Amino acid sequence: MKRLVILPFLMILILYGLLSNASVNRPASASSCAIATYSAPIGNGTISYNQVGTGQPILLLHGLFADKEQWSSMMCQLSMAGYQAIAPDLPGYGSSIGFTTRDYTLENQVKLLHKLTNQLEIHSFDVAGSSMGGAIAILYSQRYPEQLLSLAFIGSPLGIADWASSVRNSIKDGINPFIPITQEQFDLEISLLFVTPPTIPDSVKTEKVKDYITRNRHYQKIWDIINLYDDVLCQTQRRSPQLPTLAIWGIEDKIYDIRGASRLQRCIPRSQVIRLPKAGHLLLIENAKKATANYLQFLSKIKN
């Protein structure tokens, strides 16, 4: 199944979520970019994925409570550089439906993604993840090392550092900023995710908050599962083959403090870490052009 998405140069704001289910996707520098959307039956469910470009495949994995559209700007830039960019809605997220609560465990996410890559007949590729997607990427590298050429974290990954003080203080006050139940809490979440928060209409905020309230128990279950992986990068990397690894970490990240970048370098020896100024947690959106340029430079270096 396929549908075509056109991303014009002067596109209107696209509202969606990473940790928040709401943020802004900024367009690529090209005047347009045609991204095809497909779906594939995987296990007992269906995975929806976006694809654009030709050449060496790059698998792009989004974060918690997110969807594939967050990668759109980077996908266009990667395709213009000669790569094939593939961004799935992870099982249970976005338009990928039919999965169970257990499928939210990161190990099962990896198994299901492996089935997807086999079905797509991409047996050798680079992988990049944002936030939770970074943790899934490194677990994939442990289980299926023969497939991967390189590993990248576009923004700070889950599984290497404690929550930043801004998140910890909110939780101590009884507010989970990633599962907001009022518009004020929703605004708090957006302020944590962005250096310069986008303007979001009240009607959209109301709709998103209503969903968090209606399906609150579902979101809490997923939150509890994902928090089981708070140190997974250091634990896993000791058992994983060494891949060329890049981490791009926003200096102004309010989700995982920039100090966590030093621990990442200790846990993943010989990894390259770029500390990006004027950048927060959502580099794939707010700093897509700079993040893509750094990522392409890394890919060029390891392939030469």
Helices and strands as residue ranges (DSSP letters): E 2-6, E 34-42, E 45-52, E 57-61, G 68-71, H 72-80, E 84-88, G 101-104, H 106-119, E 125-131, H 132-143, G 145-147, E 148-157, H 165-172, H 183-193, H 202-214, H 216-226, G 227-229, H 232-237, E 245-250, H 260-267, E 272-276, H 283-286, H 288-303
